[in-house]
Structures are given as C-alpha cells and as structure tokens.
Amino acid sequence: MDRFYSRRMGKVLLMLMLCLLQISALAQSAVTGKVTAAGSGEGLPGVSVVVKGTTIGTATAVDGSYSIEAPANGTLVFSYIGYNSQEVAVGNRTVVNVQLATDTKALDEVVVVGYGTQKRGDITGAITSVGAEEFNKGVVVSPQQLIQGKAAGVNVTPSSGRPGGASTIRIRGGTSISAGNDPLYVVDGVPLQLSNAARQSNIGGSGGQLMIFNQEPVNPLNSINPSDIESMEILKDASATAIYGSRGANGVIIITTKKGKQGSISTSYDTYFGVSKVAKTLEVLSADEYRQFMKDNNITNFTDKGASTDWQDQIFRTAYSQNHNLSVSGGTENTLYRASVGYISQQGIIISSGIDNFTGRVNINHKALNDKLSIDLNLGGAVVEEDNAPISSALGGEGGNILKDALRFNPTYPVYDEKGNYSQINQFIINPVSYAEQIEDMRTTRRNLGNISTTYNIWGPVSVNVNLGYTYENIKGNAYVPRANPLGQGLGGLANAQASEHWSKLLETTLIFKKEINANNHIDAIGGYSYQYFVDEGYRTRVSNFVSDEFKYYNIGAASQRDAITSYQESSKLISFYGRVNYNLLDRYLVTLTVRRDGSSRFGADNKWGVFPSGSVAWRVSNESFFPKTDLVSDLKFRVSYGITGNQEIGNLLSLPTLGATSSTYNIGGNAITIVSPERYANPDLKWEETAQFNVGADFQFFKGRVYGSLDYYKKNTTDLLLSFNIPSPSVVTTQLANVGEVENKGVELALGGYVFDKTDFQWKVDLNWSANRNEVISLSNEQWSTKILQNYELSGFGFTGINSQAIIPGQPLGTFYGPKYIGTENGVEQYEDVSGNGRFSLTEDVTIIGNTQPDFTFGVTNTFNYKRFDLSFMLRGSKGNDVLNNTALDLQRKNILPGQNILRAALEDEVGYKGDVRYSSRWIEDGSFIRLDNMTLGYNFNTAKVSILKNARVYVTGQNLFLITNYSGLDPEVISSISGIGESPRGIDYMTYPRARTYMVGASITF
C-alpha cells in the first residue's frame, strides 16, 4: 500500500550482550544417588539431573540411579515430566537420594469458562484452551489466526489473503441456513455483538459494473493486538456454552488479555519485519501464445499492440510488513498493572492494498479491604486504516475485480500507451494497473472495548461481582472512481461515502458461592443477571457526475447525480438470568448444572423468552482405589453432557410488520401522494433456533503426563431453522420468515500430545488434533411451510447470471453442489448425463448432486524442538475430502471468449472447440484436499543471567505458508466467500479471491 504504508519505520536496535567466561573453576567431586517416586518408592529412569547454573548434567538409569560431578557449594536440579522438580544443595555429601512427588499442576491449571474459572481437572465439558506459548507464529494481524489448526473441531478459514481480512470460524460445523454461524466472542468478560457492518463491508457498490468495492467483512477482533492475549478458550459442547443461552449454539471463544505480575517494573519490546510474495499465480496465455492461437485458428479481428505484458506480474509485488509492541508491567502485593501500545503495518501483495493497525491497552487489578475487594479495569482501543484493492468477492458480481482483469486483459497491450496514458480496451475489460492506481477504496475503523469488574467478598464463601462493560465502533469508508477510468467515465466519476457507529453497554451482577464442605466435598455456584443494549446507526451516500476529479469524495455536493442516499438506526436488548452449580465429590465424581433464561427484543411477541439448560457429569476413574497405580495411566476422566442452546443472530425487527414506499402515487388535490404498502407481515411466533447437543468424551494422561489428550464424540441437532418462504398472490408481501427445518452435525474429535524426547539438552514435543464432522439437512418443512430444495449461491462470470451452484436438500450436507453431470465431449461440444432418462438434456431437469464442500476430516500437527538455547517449531494443517468449485476456470478456461480477452493456458488442451459453449457442471468441481505447512520458526534465546539489565532476549526467523500439497488447479483450495447467499457464507467456491502470500520474517523479543 504505497500511498498508505507507514513512513515511520524505525531502525531495529539489536543489543546482544556477551557474558564473560568464568575463568576459575571450583573443585568438584563425584555425587551419586537414586531418584524414586514418592509413595511407591520405584526408581525413576530418565530423570534430568543438572548442576544449577551450568551445563553439567546427566540422566538417571533404568533403576533411577545416577552419578555426576558437582562442587560442594553447588545445587542439583532434578526434573522429570509428570513430577514436581526439586533443587537440592550438595554440601559435603557424596550421596544424594531424592524422592519426586507427582505434579498435579496440569490438573490444577486454571481455565477460563463463562463467568468464572475452573481447574482443568474439574471440567466436565468440552473445552480447548490455547495459551500464548502455543499461538501460531508469524505475521498475525487478527486473533483468529492465532488458533488456526490448534483445536480439534474448530475450522478457521481466512476469507482471503487480504491484509487484516476476517476469518470464518466454525465450531463443530455450521448449524444454520439463514441465521448466523459465527461463535460468540467474549473479551475479558464482555460479549461482543457482531454488528451488520461486521458482517459486510461498509463501502460497497451495487449493480452491474458498479460492483467494484471491497465486499469482505469487517473483522470485529482487529481492535485486539494478538501480542496482548494471554489465552483463548474455545467452548464447544452445551455444558460449556449453555451459560450464554441464546448466543451459545455456535460455540463460544473467550479471549483473556495479559495482566501484570507482582514484582519490579518489566518492560518488553517485540518486533518483526517481514517480506511477502504471492504464493501462486495462474497460467494464462503469454503474448506469443495469444498471437499464435489467433494465427492457428485464422482469427484476424483482434488487436495486437506489439507488447508482451504479464499483467499478473504488474499487479503483484513484494510486500513488506512490520510489527512493534511495547509493554510495561509490574505490581505490588495489592496492585498489578500492564500497559501496552502496538503498531502493525502490512502491505498487500496486490499493489495499492494494505493495513495499518494502531492498538493500545491498559489492564489494572487492585485489591483492597484486606483482599475482600478486588477491582479489575480493562481498557483497549484501536485505529485500523485499510487501503483496499478493488476486488469484489460478491458472488455474481461482475464489475471491479483487479485480479480478473489481470488474468483476461490482452497480453499484447502495454501498461501505458505512447501518450503515457493507461492502455484500455473498454469499460468492461479494464487495465488492471489503472484499477489500483486510479480507484480509491479506503476505510478507517476506530474501536474501544473496556470493562470494570468489581468483586466483594460478603462473607466466607459468598462474593458478589458487578461487571460494567462498553464497546464502541466507528467506521468511515470512502471510495472514488475517477472520470479518467473507463469504469467511471460514463458516469462522470463515482463517489461512495459511508459512516456507521455501533455501540453496546453491559451490566452484569453475579453472586458467587465457593465452599469446601470438607476434604471430600467441594461446591461452587453462581447466579446472576445480565442486561446488554446494542445500537447500530449509519448512513451511506453514492453520487456521480462530477465536474472534476480533484476533490473526489471530499466534496460530495459537487456531484449532480444522487444515485443512493440511505440512513438507518436500530437497537436491540438482551436481558438474562443465569446460574451454574459445580460439585466435586471425593475428587472423583464431578457434576455441573447450568441454566440461562434469555429475553430478546429480536423475536416475536409470543417468544420473547427462552430457557436454555444443560447438565454434565464426569468420573475421574484414575482416582478410584481399584484403579492400578502405575505410570502407564496417570489420569483418566470420562465426561458426558447434554444441553440446549440458542441462536439469536437474525438481525433486528424481523418479527415486526414493515411498510415501504412504492413507485405508485395517488393524485389528491393535485398533489402526488406516494403509495405505501406492506413489505413484511408481523410474525409473533418468530423465535431463536435451538441446538440440542449430546457429548461424551474422555481426558487422559499417560506416563505421568508425558502423553496427554482427549477424545470426544458429539451429536447436535438444530431445530426451528429460520427460513424464508414464498407467499403466493394476491399477497403484496412475497416472502415470510418462519421457524422451519432441522440440521444435524455429529462427529469425533481427537487431541493428542506428548514429549517424544525429554532430555537435558534436547526436547521434542508433538501436538496433534484431528476431527471429522458429518453435516446433514434433516428437514425443510413443518405443518405449515414446506419445501424440497433451496438453491443458492449464484455463479460468477460472464453468461452465468442467475445460475446457482449449490442446493440445500434434505438428506444432504450444507454446501452441496448441484448441477449437470459432465460425461465428456463430442465433436468439441460438452456432453452431460441424461439424469431424467427422457432422452434429451435439459438444464432444469437433468441436474443432480455433483459434490459437497464438507471435508471427511481435518487435522493440525505442531512439532516443537528445543536444543539448548535453540528452538524450532512448525505446524502442518490439512483437510481431506472436501470439494471446490473452480469458478475462475469455469469463467476463463474457454476458447469462445477469444479474441476479446485472454484465457487460461489450460484451455489450449481443452477438448471443447473454439466455438463450443461451456456450462457449469461437475467438470469444474475439483478435489480440495490439501496439506499446508502453515508456519515454521527457528529461534535462539540468549543467556541473560549475567546481564543485569536484561531478563530475556530472543531472536527468530519465521516462514508462513511455505508449501501447499494439493491436486486443486486453482490458486488455493481453502476458500470461502465473504458474501452470503442464504445466511451462511458459501464455502468451496473459488472465484478471483485475493490470493494468499508466502511470508518470511525476522523478529526479536527483549525484556528489561
């Protein structure tokens, strides 16, 4: 983003301090001994024994014995996976025997859940926790990227390679057809409501050739600096999500930001610099191949400008990125603090695109009144500035795609003509460089997110918490197409200006009860009230016919044509009562009961309130007296849960009747009075979709925690789907939204990790997650409304208007491709299967299921190696069995569009003749299975023990998207359009999306 890329790029100061070598050695003597397990007395093999502060070390033998040279004033450090480490002073002893106690830290580790925390060992639901040390490395602008490939059953798919682009997250499959499928995000206790602007771009053209502006969603999490995040908890089953009631059906992601720690002030600075290039381009005809094709086919009515231009090379560039984060933290016994500022700048690999993200955060935690009162203040803000390349990802949108014109523009044309102007063909096929350099599409987003949470201990086990939260988002978007560009020439220039504000306020009061009745009985419970109020408002203006291009969108009044002027304001409320009880008996039998009652203004008068209960039990069988006390199985817990959650993400006012102005008028007293007619009927029965979910799982640890993991099976059914049905004449309202239909998701999830090697100088850790989900549409009908099939997702490309690519069919999964079945060619003409069997082919009758976008399974594997002060990690991620529609090839891999434009090189080998037509069919459905090396990082940690000013210093190099193994012929098989057809964003349709980059970066982290 040449015109927007920050010019404040600072010099990188790298301070590497060398420690002086110790010039005198202490007298040493042999120390022997044995390391055993406390309780059983069994010898422990492979225990690391190291002289503290040195590199002298050894490991115990099979019986736990060891021998090491150590000075009399030295200290031996004994460490072993699954046991608590010990430090023992040598003194004058020559024999040092040690007993190591079992480490229960993993089970006692605190995990954030809805409205509180729990010990990991006491959790009865399906929750995946990803900590800061496990986050993905590399150029990370959005928090969604941190957990990609890190959690079983959680699919994170970037909408494109656009800098700062949003990612689509699906937890255990999509549950809805018309309502939202995104999880609920909760940041430091504040639930985020995705505004309409968060779902779609704030600046967008509409209609034919005006569809040029960015259509991708605004990323709601760009206000959070990834470096400020401590952990992300992913709540998957109903036991974990029911506490959020009507917003929990699609899962919940809880984001916890970093807090200060007691001690002296600590200052950290993190930085990286990256270089990115496009990972893959598509092969089109070169200028020589273009000319040769014309010659071979006796085509003379084409223009040859004599140049040889690679248009993809003209729009792609080497892009640079940089990141700077500065944080200060510390605290006393009563007050902890952390403050940070961050700056991320990322150029896009397409010219004239990129993002600058400025963030700031302050977290303060204070205790008073002898620790009876605690106050937590969390404040965060961001300014995000985007320069968007003119790429429309709208399905069916034909105008304004720099990538499309880079593929199809005549390769014999030069970039500039002899007069220095852009070489142009017409208003439909436009010089792609002129797109980037002449058309502006800018967006600035300002966000604030904060809360103050106060907890007071009333007496003993009873406390009360009051949480006040606030969110604010202001988005301004401006776009301009000058008169000099063919797209704006016939319009006299076109300007778009839009602004919107979205804010919410939150009040929650929670009563907390925690009681250890005795050594064998523990109970904690919460009960609370929540009130959240949301407001969305904004305006949009689109004008054209300017006298001059000089002032662009800064002088809207100078345009003589008002194409569209709209404004809106809408609000909604959510009032809730919630409660949860956790009971632990003998540290073996665990029970969790949860209920939430929600009242939402979004639904009909007869269904304002809903109740969402859940229950779960767990049995830690490894703590039973009869369970063998061996190292083979150190912890084993079985879980079962069932519950009901809801989905209220349908937009506002849909249950209310609405009126709209028509184009007709009455003449009353000589005045033309506009006729107003109904646009939507009232629906007092409209309510949320409900998801009932059953989950059974197990958590386990083997060999004292050296191997760990979980296995889950789930089945969730979503009923009362929100669908739109046609209303027959004579009704003036043509459609009605109703709760009809059912979708089922069921699957298996496996998370498995462990240490392959754990020696003194070398450790190798592997973490694997694998999941398989089966999605099926069960029904689209009830007693009142009925339909057999819903076709959706219109194709893109010239000549494909009105043709849909997918269908929603009972008995089939969401994302089913539906169309003719290709069987080959005959005399240069495509042939299709006669599905109906009537002896002739029909586009309406001879259609069938030709593929689906649901994968058989997905997986992610992370390997982490540590050798002395070096560390190496890499992550592989993949998908098997998902289909992709190569809509780009369907549009450009056909000879019959010549000579007006260029084509994909694969068309030369196509059996379809020069005059033959090409239709949407199974021919364009490809296997989208892939394995991707997402990132690899090599780092070095400096020894700062003898450098008093430094606490930590690390340098590293990282590569992202290093390779992709796939049979898919397009740019990337991992695609999802950001523009919805019916509710859910369409997966598996690849059409001219912003390609992904391959990135290399170098970074450093220093703590003082």
PEQUI-V493049 format. One record per run of one state. SS is the DSSP state (~ for helix, > for strand, _ for the rest). FROM is the first residue (numbers start at 1). TO is the last residue. If there is no record, write none. Layout:
# PEQUI-V493049
[[SS	FROM	TO] [SS	FROM	TO]]
This chain:
# PEQUI-V493049
[[_	1	27] [>	28	37] [_	38	42] [>	43	43] [_	44	47] [>	48	51] [_	52	56] [>	57	59] [_	60	64] [>	65	71] [_	72	74] [>	75	79] [_	80	82] [>	83	83] [_	84	85] [>	86	89] [_	90	94] [>	95	95] [_	96	97] [>	98	100] [_	101	101] [>	102	102] [_	103	104] [~	105	108] [_	109	109] [>	110	113] [_	114	115] [>	116	119] [~	120	122] [_	123	126] [>	127	131] [~	132	134] [_	135	142] [~	143	147] [_	148	153] [>	154	158] [_	159	166] [>	167	171] [_	172	183] [>	184	187] [_	188	189] [>	190	192] [_	193	195] [~	196	199] [_	200	207] [~	208	210] [_	211	225] [~	226	228] [>	229	235] [_	236	237] [~	238	247] [_	248	251] [>	252	257] [_	258	262] [>	263	278] [_	279	283] [>	284	284] [_	285	286] [~	287	296] [_	297	310] [~	311	315] [>	316	316] [_	317	318] [>	319	331] [_	332	334] [>	335	347] [_	348	349] [>	350	350] [_	351	353] [>	354	368] [_	369	372] [>	373	387] [_	388	390] [>	391	391] [_	392	400] [>	401	401] [~	402	408] [_	409	415] [>	416	416] [_	417	421] [>	422	422] [_	423	431] [~	432	438] [_	439	439] [>	440	459] [_	460	461] [>	462	481] [_	482	485] [~	486	489] [_	490	493] [>	494	518] [_	519	520] [>	521	544] [_	545	551] [~	552	554] [_	555	555] [~	556	558] [_	559	560] [>	561	585] [_	586	588] [>	589	600] [_	601	608] [>	609	620] [~	621	623] [_	624	632] [>	633	647] [_	648	657] [>	658	668] [_	669	670] [>	671	680] [_	681	688] [>	689	702] [_	703	706] [>	707	719] [_	720	721] [>	722	726] [_	727	734] [>	735	739] [_	740	741] [>	742	758] [_	759	761] [>	762	779] [_	780	788] [>	789	794] [_	795	803] [>	804	809] [_	810	815] [>	816	820] [_	821	821] [>	822	826] [_	827	828] [>	829	832] [_	833	847] [>	848	852] [_	853	856] [>	857	867] [_	868	869] [>	870	880] [_	881	882] [>	883	886] [~	887	892] [_	893	894] [~	895	897] [_	898	903] [>	904	904] [~	905	909] [_	910	920] [>	921	921] [~	922	924] [>	925	927] [_	928	929] [>	930	941] [_	942	951] [>	952	966] [_	967	975] [>	976	980] [_	981	984] [>	985	987] [_	988	988] [>	989	990] [_	991	996] [>	997	1007] [_	1008	1008]]
